[in-house]
Amino acid sequence: MKRMIMGAIILMTIAVYAEDRAVTTGDPASGAEEKTFELSFGLDYYSKYLWRGTYYFGGDGAFLPFITFDFPKAGIKFNYFTELTEGYVIDGRKSQQKKDILHNTYLIYSYEIVNGRRRMNHLGYALQAADFNLEYSYKIKDTVTITPSVLYVWCFNSARARETKKIDCSSISPTLSVLLDFVPFVTPGASCTYDYYPAWDRGKDFYFQLFLKKEIELTRENKLTAGFTSGYYYQHSARTKEYSYSPDFNIWLVKKWPVKKGVSDMGPYVSWRFEKGPAFLESGLYWVIVPSRTWHKFQDVHRFYAKISAGLIF
């Protein structure tokens, strides 16, 4: 969905997102046993929610509650998370009205009502989604990690919203990612995602991403990660025709929208993770550069956001 879907958004690929929550297994020589099942849940907050460099919620932030079922020995992981716009979580669905009564103090008992409204983020509300992600990771002799996955994004409000022309924007996105674990100092990788929109009966959308990252273990509980990502987005589903009738000339007018393509996002990031017992806390700063004019649309090319996460692992 989305896409969406930030946002980010931003965002790392499904493989990188999953790896940030991967299990650290014990060394057999030390006697530590590898877990066969792990459950984690928590909440992510994004100050700005980006999806492939684009403001997914129109510049609003986002809350993402999540739950993860992980089977480390089998290499299978299932993630569920919900994308909720910050404005909806704080202000609710409807525009709020505030009334103040101002009394006249000159012996005339009259009053005036002043109304103030908070504008609702209607586009953000329309694109909120429930996301289901299933992935399988296979490691080849500690040299390469291959991760196929599939993500289903259910935009549960889009089919009723005028902002999305009452079209269900839900999508199915299989992804194949590869990490090169044998490279010294840094870990490079690449991924390819294919998007299909069932309600539109449209596909042929591809997103390619290259990334580098370096993890530094500061202490047993603290880990620092620095990285760089670059993505190319080919959106064939943007190619469409729009018909309108002109009564003045008694003809039908046709507007053609071309395929959108180009480098949609690139930039560095740094994150810090703290784990103590079952609890974890994670924060990060992200700089997203939107090089292609197709995607920045003459708006801000440099976009920044912060992320903070907290949760429990059992």
N, C-alpha and C positions, 0 to 999 in steps of 0.2 A: 502498500500500500505504500504507497507513495511512491508511496511512497511515501513520507511519511515520510510520513514517517516519516525530522529529524526528524539530524535535524542527524545529524546529524548528523548526524548529523552531523559529516561531521566527523564526519563519522567514520568509524572504522568499519570494515566488512564484518559479516557474521562470524567469520573465523577469528578475527582479532577480538571481537566482543566476547566470544566464547572463551578465548584463551585467557582473558583477564580474570575469568572466574574458574579457571582450570584447577584441578586438584594437584597439590604438590605431594608426590608419592615419596615414600620412604626408601632409603637405600637398603636392599636386602642384607648387606653385610652388617648393617648396624642393628638389625633385628626388628626394624620398623615394618609393619605390615601395610600393604596397600589396601585401601578400602574398596569394597565391591559396590557400595552404594553411598551416595552423598546427596543431601537435600540442603538447598540454600534458598533464602528469600530475603527481600529487602526493598529498598526504594532508591531510584536514581532521580537526580534533579539536574536539569540543564537550564542555564540562564538564558540561552537562545537555542531554539531547536532547529537544527539544520538537517537536510536530507540531500546528500550529494551536492553540497554547497548552496542549496536553495533554502530560504526560510520556509520551513514546512508549515508552521502555524502562523505565518505572516509576521514574523519577528517576535512572537511571544515565546516565553519559556515553557518548559514541560516537566511533568512528573511522570515517572515510569515505575510503578510497582511491578515486581517480578518474582517469579519462583522458578527454580531450576532443579531438575531431577537428573543426576549424573551417575553413570555406571562406568567408572574409570577403567576397570579391567576389560570391559567389552568395547570401550571407546565410543559409547552411545550417550548422547545428552539431549534432553528435551527442555526447552526454555519457553515459558509463557510470560509475556509482559504486556501491559496496557499503556498506550500513549494518550496522556491527558494534558490538554493545554492548561497552562498556569492560570489564565484568566477564568477558566471554567471551575477549576478547583477552588479558587479564592472567592470569586464573585457569584458563581452559580450559572445556571442556564439562561435565566432571564435578566434583562436590563433592570437595574435597581433604581428606585426612585427615592429621593430624599426630600423631606418637607421641613422647612424652617418657618416658624411663625414670628413675624416682626410686629411688635405692638407700637402703636402711636402713643406718645407720652404727652401730647398736648390736649388732654382732657377729652379726646375723641377716641372712643373705644373701637378702633378698627384694627384690622390686621391684614397682612399680605403673606401669601404663600409663595415661597420661592422653591422651584423644583430643580433638582440637579440629577442628571442621569449618568450612569456608568455605561460606556459603550461595550456591548458584548462582542467578542471575537467570533463572529458567525462562521468564517471560513475555518478557523481552528476547531470549532465545535463540530463542523461537518466532517472534518478529516480525522477526528479521534478514532483510535483503532485498538482492537485486541489482536495480539500477534502470537502465533504458534510456530516455533522453530524446532526442527528435528535435525540432528547432525550425527555424523559418524566420522571418527578420526582414526587414521591408520598411520603408524610410524614405521618407517623402513630403516632399521638398524641405526637409529639416532642420527640419521642424515637428512631425511625428508619426511615431512608430515603432510599427508593428503587428507583433506576434509571436504567431502560432499555434504551438502545440507539443503533443506528446503524450508522456506518461510511462507506461511500463509498469513496475510494481513486482512483482517475483517474490519472494514470501515463501517461501523454499525449505524452511523448517522447519515452517511452520504446519499443514500437512496431517497431520503426525504428532504434534502436540503436544496434550496435554490442555487446556492453558491456552487454546487457541483452538478447543476442542471438535473437534479434528481436521478443521477446515474450512480449505481453502485461502483465505488472506486476500489473495491477489494481486489487483491492481487495474489498470485502465486509466483514465488521467485526461487528457483533452484540456483545454488551457488557451488562452484568448485574452487577451493583455495589450496594453495601449496606453500608450505614454509620450508626454507632451506636451512635446516638445523646445523649442517656441517660448516657453514661459513663462520670464520672466527670473528670475534668482537661484536658483530651485529647479526641480527636475524632478518634476512630479506624474505619477501614473499610476494605472491600475486594471487588475484582472484578474478573470477568472471561470473557475473550474475545475469540471468535471463528473466525478464518480467513478462508475465501474462495476466491480462485482465479479463476474467470470465464474462462479466456483464457486458463488456464491450466487444467480446470475441476478438481481442487484439493482443498481439504479441510482438515479436521482433525487436523488443527493447533490450539493449545490452549495456552493462556497466562493467568496465574493466578497471582494476585497481592494482597499483604497485605500492609496496610499503616496506619500510625499514624500521627496526626497533632494537633498542638496547636495554636490557634489564640489569639493574645494579642492586644487589642485596646489601643494604646499609647495615642492618642488624637482622636478627632472627625474625623480628616482627615487622620490620620496615623494608619496603622495596620501592625503588625509584625506577621509572620507565620513561625513556625518551624515544621519540620516533618521528617519522615523516611519511606522509601518504600522498598519493597522486591518483586521481580518478578521471576516466574518460567515459562520458555518458552519451550513448546513441539512442535517442528516443524516437523510434519509428511511429509510436502511437500518437505523437503530436501531429502527424500528417493527416489532415482531414479537410472536409469541405463544409462550408456553411452557406445555406441558401436563404435568401430574403427576397420578398416581392416588392417591386417599386410600382405603386399605382399611377404615378405621374407618367411613367414611360411604358406601363403595362408589360413589364418584363421581369424575369427572375434574375437576381444578381447572385453571383457566386464568389465567395471568398475562399481562397486556398491557403491552408496553413502547411508550411513545409516540415520536413523532418528536422528535428533539433539534434545537434551533435557538437561535440567539442570537449575540451578539458574543463570539467565542471567544478573541480575542487582539488586543492593541493595545499600542503602546509605542514609545519611542525607541531608537535604537542609534547607535553611533559605531564606525567601523572605520578602520584604517590599513593602507596597502599600500606595500611597498618592492619595487622591481624593479631588478636589476643584471645586465646581460647576459641569459642565459637563465633565471636564477633569480628567484624571487619569494617574498616572505614577507608574510603578511597576518594581522592580529589584529583582534578586535572585542569590544565589550562590549554586551550586549543586556538590556533591561529589558522583560519581557513581563507585561502586566496582563491578567487574565482577568475581565472584568466580569460575564459571565453566570453565574448560579448553576447553570445546566445543565452548564456546563463546569468550573467550579472545584470544585463539589460540596462546598462549605463547607470546602475546604482552603485553602492559601495562594493569595491572589489575586495577589500580586506575586511574580514568578518571575524569576530572574536567571541568566544563563549567559555564559560566555566562549567565544570561538572562535579557533583559531589554524590557519593553513594554510601549507603550504610546498610548492614544486614547481618544475618546469622547463618552459619554453616554447621550442619550436623552430619 
